[in-house]
């Protein structure tokens, strides 16, 4: 079975480490915050200028002056800091954020990512995505493996305009966890009940399949 | 006005000198920390052909979105403009020009503009449509594109508190682009919720020193919320 949105978030959460500063993109990546393992401290960075983002506010706590990069009202955790957009992107571009999780339309074997623009459709803008992929060393892309019509989104070469060139090394789809190295996807884990054959058939870019591809494990306790 | 006293008492005075065709840098992220009364005054003045540098362009009927109603904006320099039907219409009809700029690059362009740095190199956008036509340099084996900084004829800023000398503090994430915008206007106008006497703000906690600020005005703010997200208490 393909992973649910929550399961994708749970699998990403296994990559968190105690003391990590983490930037979570809009959509599935945001859900990762719900699965931080017990006893572990991570601090969430929101690129509008907040480090130490807390949960949504209660009705009484709502403050129009405190939002996240998705323009949602949020709170701060003890130990949070707030700063300008220039400072925020200095820490992103300067490689100070330990882990970045974001979505994509396509990735390819060269580590290119396309996530912001579909020609012919209205272009709303890249927001902070280009800075995030250029600045971070440790990025996990979360996405569906193929479109609803079954067309692969893991490609030899991205067909859409890029968000960043050669910057992606790890991809988690609803079917598999893969790494990108030396011009190929390497199949590291498969979703529970998903066959290697299905993943092969839905991966257009060069795919290296090791002899043993374990099923994904989830931390149920979070 | 005498000495360092920068307080003005009317919005007419606050934006005196703003003319057709000028470049205006506006603070704010989404609808958070936007200079909403200064934007309303620009609408009232009716100046046209503006280039507006702002991360977003407000929403229909609020924030910078109201300047689209009378086609006062010729060009937007923004990272994300997706919340606005009128914007979409004018963009598709070719009435409005948009220069989409990565958010961090936009922030740095404004910061650099205010700091007297004409251009800088960044890896952001290399190999993407943003990098097309821009100078590329290699440093330590990595490619970077040259981005030019931005200076505005006016900068419009929303602060929390200011003293009469134009020292400003911002509140929570309403800070965002505001302190950058404040440095990069030939004329910088700050509207705040409260004006205090010099000495009342702790010098250690000033975000924007008064040297950058030309005019200060006290306003009242709606502070509209774009995405009201709550949890059960």
HADDOCK unambig.tbl for C-alpha pairs under 7 A between the chains (distance, minus, plus):
assign (segid A and resid 48 and name CA) (segid B and resid 173 and name CA) 6.94 0.50 0.50
assign (segid A and resid 48 and name CA) (segid B and resid 176 and name CA) 5.76 0.50 0.50
assign (segid A and resid 49 and name CA) (segid B and resid 173 and name CA) 6.16 0.50 0.50
assign (segid A and resid 49 and name CA) (segid B and resid 176 and name CA) 5.90 0.50 0.50
assign (segid A and resid 50 and name CA) (segid B and resid 173 and name CA) 6.82 0.50 0.50
assign (segid A and resid 56 and name CA) (segid B and resid 229 and name CA) 6.04 0.50 0.50
assign (segid A and resid 56 and name CA) (segid B and resid 230 and name CA) 5.05 0.50 0.50
assign (segid A and resid 56 and name CA) (segid B and resid 231 and name CA) 5.55 0.50 0.50
assign (segid A and resid 57 and name CA) (segid B and resid 230 and name CA) 5.06 0.50 0.50
assign (segid A and resid 57 and name CA) (segid B and resid 231 and name CA) 5.83 0.50 0.50
assign (segid A and resid 58 and name CA) (segid B and resid 230 and name CA) 5.25 0.50 0.50
assign (segid A and resid 58 and name CA) (segid B and resid 231 and name CA) 5.03 0.50 0.50
assign (segid A and resid 58 and name CA) (segid B and resid 232 and name CA) 5.78 0.50 0.50
assign (segid A and resid 58 and name CA) (segid B and resid 233 and name CA) 5.03 0.50 0.50
assign (segid A and resid 59 and name CA) (segid B and resid 230 and name CA) 6.08 0.50 0.50
assign (segid A and resid 64 and name CA) (segid B and resid 32 and name CA) 6.71 0.50 0.50
assign (segid A and resid 64 and name CA) (segid B and resid 223 and name CA) 6.08 0.50 0.50
assign (segid A and resid 64 and name CA) (segid B and resid 224 and name CA) 6.91 0.50 0.50
assign (segid A and resid 64 and name CA) (segid B and resid 225 and name CA) 5.67 0.50 0.50
assign (segid A and resid 65 and name CA) (segid B and resid 32 and name CA) 5.93 0.50 0.50
assign (segid A and resid 65 and name CA) (segid B and resid 33 and name CA) 6.73 0.50 0.50
assign (segid A and resid 65 and name CA) (segid B and resid 171 and name CA) 6.64 0.50 0.50
assign (segid A and resid 65 and name CA) (segid B and resid 172 and name CA) 5.71 0.50 0.50
assign (segid A and resid 65 and name CA) (segid B and resid 173 and name CA) 5.70 0.50 0.50
assign (segid A and resid 65 and name CA) (segid B and resid 174 and name CA) 5.03 0.50 0.50
assign (segid A and resid 66 and name CA) (segid B and resid 172 and name CA) 5.63 0.50 0.50
assign (segid A and resid 66 and name CA) (segid B and resid 173 and name CA) 5.12 0.50 0.50
assign (segid A and resid 66 and name CA) (segid B and resid 174 and name CA) 6.88 0.50 0.50
assign (segid A and resid 67 and name CA) (segid B and resid 173 and name CA) 6.40 0.50 0.50
assign (segid A and resid 71 and name CA) (segid B and resid 30 and name CA) 6.41 0.50 0.50
assign (segid A and resid 71 and name CA) (segid B and resid 226 and name CA) 6.25 0.50 0.50
assign (segid A and resid 71 and name CA) (segid B and resid 227 and name CA) 5.77 0.50 0.50
assign (segid A and resid 72 and name CA) (segid B and resid 227 and name CA) 4.57 0.50 0.50
assign (segid A and resid 72 and name CA) (segid B and resid 228 and name CA) 5.98 0.50 0.50
assign (segid A and resid 72 and name CA) (segid B and resid 229 and name CA) 5.76 0.50 0.50
assign (segid A and resid 73 and name CA) (segid B and resid 227 and name CA) 6.48 0.50 0.50
assign (segid A and resid 73 and name CA) (segid B and resid 228 and name CA) 5.72 0.50 0.50
assign (segid A and resid 73 and name CA) (segid B and resid 229 and name CA) 5.44 0.50 0.50
assign (segid A and resid 82 and name CA) (segid B and resid 172 and name CA) 6.36 0.50 0.50
assign (segid A and resid 82 and name CA) (segid B and resid 173 and name CA) 6.47 0.50 0.50
assign (segid A and resid 83 and name CA) (segid B and resid 175 and name CA) 6.79 0.50 0.50
assign (segid A and resid 83 and name CA) (segid B and resid 176 and name CA) 6.92 0.50 0.50
assign (segid A and resid 84 and name CA) (segid B and resid 175 and name CA) 5.81 0.50 0.50
assign (segid A and resid 84 and name CA) (segid B and resid 176 and name CA) 4.55 0.50 0.50
assign (segid A and resid 84 and name CA) (segid B and resid 177 and name CA) 6.05 0.50 0.50
assign (segid A and resid 84 and name CA) (segid B and resid 179 and name CA) 6.79 0.50 0.50
assign (segid A and resid 85 and name CA) (segid B and resid 107 and name CA) 5.97 0.50 0.50
assign (segid A and resid 85 and name CA) (segid B and resid 176 and name CA) 4.85 0.50 0.50
assign (segid A and resid 85 and name CA) (segid B and resid 177 and name CA) 5.41 0.50 0.50
assign (segid A and resid 86 and name CA) (segid B and resid 104 and name CA) 6.62 0.50 0.50
assign (segid A and resid 86 and name CA) (segid B and resid 107 and name CA) 5.01 0.50 0.50
assign (segid A and resid 86 and name CA) (segid B and resid 108 and name CA) 5.75 0.50 0.50
assign (segid A and resid 86 and name CA) (segid B and resid 111 and name CA) 6.93 0.50 0.50
assign (segid A and resid 89 and name CA) (segid B and resid 104 and name CA) 5.06 0.50 0.50
assign (segid A and resid 124 and name CA) (segid B and resid 80 and name CA) 5.55 0.50 0.50
assign (segid A and resid 124 and name CA) (segid B and resid 81 and name CA) 5.19 0.50 0.50
assign (segid A and resid 124 and name CA) (segid B and resid 82 and name CA) 4.67 0.50 0.50
assign (segid A and resid 125 and name CA) (segid B and resid 79 and name CA) 5.40 0.50 0.50
assign (segid A and resid 125 and name CA) (segid B and resid 80 and name CA) 4.31 0.50 0.50
assign (segid A and resid 125 and name CA) (segid B and resid 81 and name CA) 6.31 0.50 0.50
assign (segid A and resid 125 and name CA) (segid B and resid 100 and name CA) 6.02 0.50 0.50
assign (segid A and resid 126 and name CA) (segid B and resid 79 and name CA) 5.91 0.50 0.50
assign (segid A and resid 126 and name CA) (segid B and resid 80 and name CA) 6.25 0.50 0.50
assign (segid A and resid 126 and name CA) (segid B and resid 102 and name CA) 6.00 0.50 0.50
assign (segid A and resid 127 and name CA) (segid B and resid 79 and name CA) 4.66 0.50 0.50
assign (segid A and resid 127 and name CA) (segid B and resid 80 and name CA) 5.14 0.50 0.50
assign (segid A and resid 127 and name CA) (segid B and resid 102 and name CA) 5.72 0.50 0.50
assign (segid A and resid 127 and name CA) (segid B and resid 103 and name CA) 5.17 0.50 0.50
assign (segid A and resid 128 and name CA) (segid B and resid 102 and name CA) 5.78 0.50 0.50
assign (segid A and resid 128 and name CA) (segid B and resid 103 and name CA) 4.72 0.50 0.50
assign (segid A and resid 128 and name CA) (segid B and resid 104 and name CA) 6.27 0.50 0.50
assign (segid A and resid 130 and name CA) (segid B and resid 102 and name CA) 6.10 0.50 0.50
assign (segid A and resid 130 and name CA) (segid B and resid 124 and name CA) 5.65 0.50 0.50
assign (segid A and resid 130 and name CA) (segid B and resid 125 and name CA) 5.96 0.50 0.50
assign (segid A and resid 131 and name CA) (segid B and resid 102 and name CA) 6.61 0.50 0.50
assign (segid A and resid 131 and name CA) (segid B and resid 104 and name CA) 5.91 0.50 0.50
assign (segid A and resid 131 and name CA) (segid B and resid 124 and name CA) 5.04 0.50 0.50
assign (segid A and resid 134 and name CA) (segid B and resid 123 and name CA) 5.94 0.50 0.50
assign (segid A and resid 134 and name CA) (segid B and resid 124 and name CA) 5.18 0.50 0.50
assign (segid A and resid 161 and name CA) (segid B and resid 128 and name CA) 6.49 0.50 0.50
assign (segid A and resid 161 and name CA) (segid B and resid 129 and name CA) 6.67 0.50 0.50
assign (segid A and resid 162 and name CA) (segid B and resid 128 and name CA) 4.95 0.50 0.50
assign (segid A and resid 163 and name CA) (segid B and resid 125 and name CA) 6.91 0.50 0.50
assign (segid A and resid 163 and name CA) (segid B and resid 128 and name CA) 6.01 0.50 0.50
assign (segid A and resid 164 and name CA) (segid B and resid 125 and name CA) 6.31 0.50 0.50
assign (segid A and resid 164 and name CA) (segid B and resid 126 and name CA) 6.88 0.50 0.50
assign (segid A and resid 164 and name CA) (segid B and resid 127 and name CA) 6.54 0.50 0.50
assign (segid A and resid 164 and name CA) (segid B and resid 128 and name CA) 6.25 0.50 0.50
assign (segid A and resid 165 and name CA) (segid B and resid 126 and name CA) 6.93 0.50 0.50
assign (segid A and resid 165 and name CA) (segid B and resid 127 and name CA) 5.50 0.50 0.50
